[in-house]
Amino acid sequence: MAKAEVTTNPNPTSIQVDKIPEELKALNQWVAWKLELRDEKLTKIPINPNTGHNAASDKTETWASFDKAVQHYEKSKKAGCAGIGFMFSNNDPYTGVDLDKCINTETSEIEPWAQEIISQLNSYTEFSPSGTGVHILVRGELPEGGRRKAQIEMYSSARYFTVTGNHLNGSPTAIEDRDGELKAFHAKVFEKPEKKTEKEQGSHEPKNLNDENLITKAQNAANGEKFKKLWQGYCSGYPSHSEADGSLCQMLAFWTGKDEDRMDHLFRQSRLMRPKWDEKHHGDGRSYGQGVIQKAIENTTETYTGALKTNPEEEAAKIVEGLTKDTPKQDIYKRLPKLVPFLSRMSNFDATVTLEDLKDRLNLDRKIISALEKDIKIARKAYEETEDSEDDLPEYSANFSGLIDLVLDDGKVRLLQNKS
């Protein structure tokens, strides 16, 4: 396939009806959609074009024809309707691949990693409603296993895709048969690393810890109290039982080296275990528990190895490298919590980076710096009190790195612990 013409969607909110493949238009699997704020995030909510009420991926009676969806959109867009969408079903041959945030906003070009996928699947491709991502539609059976990783999502049932008709020039205008290419792509994205030998793992790898020793070590780590409470079934401090499930699974991902089977085996021993764990909650046949484990693995960046190989000064420098006053604030806030484990190990912050330096460089609010200082003090105390700090620091990093979000809300800074 020739490289697709690399231009962004000139009008992200428009719908090019004539460019949408006719075979999709012929199906009664269409909905409209609107944006709603849910859990502090804008979410695309599917709408039944016939009634104006919410649609559901498992209720075909809430879907409609293509014409009905377009009519509802045209009639209701001033009232908040944002577009139309196609519901995937087990009764159709289609799979959708979503490549999120793959348009370079500075150059208006498609990122190389996304262009490679577009070329590999070589089927109808269009811009997402925002104009910063692309959707690829193919005919092919989606294998069992993962559905989301980083900026890539793929679905063939129990989900819907927003459809714009804003076709990517240079890609096919029709939905092509790509079963083999889809399976190869899925395997590449979600392939599991080869099992290491005992020699390669080393004497401190989690595989060599039996269940009792692993749980004991987790309960004695810097975040051991939190682990212990979750292990004993306490959900206090979490919005729901499900959030508590996710938090425990993320800790288990760290301790087991992201071993799905062992995570499941251990979770079943905890008092958080309930019948819901085995209920089928996903259109691809996965149970609720499998979905929780998959998400925990995706959100875990470090695993226990029993040895520390990172230099705190070098790691801190990497985190702040490239940040300027022009960097979007949300991008800055995502990076700052990652500094905590490394700054906590420095005897002198001035060795590489200081909080005041960050404040001046990035024009940060003093409250943000104060929040970081507080977390670093807590982290340093935990680090200094650890008997074998070199071995146990990765436990600490799993506790703080990626689990603390700084949120700016109407000028106020809030720390959200254990947000996943």
SULMOZI-V309101 format. One record per run of one state. SS is the DSSP state (alpha for helix, beta for strand, coil for the rest). FROM is the first residue (numbers start at 1). LEN is the number of residues. If there is no record, write none. Layout:
SS	FROM	LEN
SS	FROM	LEN
//
This chain:
coil	1	16
alpha	17	3
coil	20	2
alpha	22	4
coil	26	4
beta	30	9
coil	39	2
beta	41	7
coil	48	6
beta	54	1
coil	55	1
beta	56	1
coil	57	2
beta	59	1
alpha	60	3
coil	63	1
beta	64	1
coil	65	1
alpha	66	14
coil	80	1
beta	81	7
coil	88	6
beta	94	6
coil	100	3
beta	103	2
coil	105	4
beta	109	2
coil	111	1
alpha	112	10
coil	122	3
beta	125	3
coil	128	6
beta	134	6
coil	140	8
beta	148	2
coil	150	2
beta	152	4
coil	156	4
beta	160	4
coil	164	3
beta	167	1
coil	168	8
beta	176	2
coil	178	1
alpha	179	12
coil	191	7
alpha	198	4
coil	202	4
alpha	206	3
coil	209	2
alpha	211	9
coil	220	4
alpha	224	8
coil	232	9
alpha	241	16
coil	257	3
alpha	260	8
coil	268	7
alpha	275	4
coil	279	1
beta	280	1
coil	281	6
beta	287	1
alpha	288	11
coil	299	13
alpha	312	9
coil	321	8
alpha	329	15
coil	344	5
alpha	349	3
coil	352	3
alpha	355	8
coil	363	3
alpha	366	20
coil	386	3
alpha	389	12
coil	401	3
beta	404	6
coil	410	2
beta	412	6
coil	418	3
//
